[in-house]
Amino acid sequence: MATGSGKTVVMAMLIAWQTLNKVASPSNPRYAKRFLVITPGITIRDRLRVLQPNDPQNYYRLRGLVPPGL
């Protein structure tokens, strides 16, 4: 995919969807509670820090992917 097409946002949406479903149904094995993101280099790894919930600029909060309070 091209630069700026939203790959990171899609990754954040998938992680948020899986996590929220796991919280709602903890015993359901279809939903993951851990995620592994592998990157081809340090530059890409640094750009993907926005996928970590403890990052101040995380996409879950900035883009409203997770409702406040969760």
GIQUI-V662415 format. One record per backbone hydrogen bond with DSSP energy under -1.0 kcal/mol. NH is the residue of the N-H (numbers start at 1). CO is the residue of the C=O. Records with the same first field share a line. If there is no record, write none. Layout:
BEGIN
NH: CO  CO
END
This chain:
BEGIN
5: 2
10: 6
11: 7
12: 8
13: 9
14: 10
15: 11
16: 12
17: 13
18: 14
19: 15
20: 16
21: 17
22: 18
23: 19
24: 20
25: 21
28: 25
31: 28
45: 41
46: 42
47: 43
48: 44
49: 46
51: 48
52: 49
55: 52
58: 55
59: 50
62: 58
63: 59
65: 60
66: 60
70: 67
END
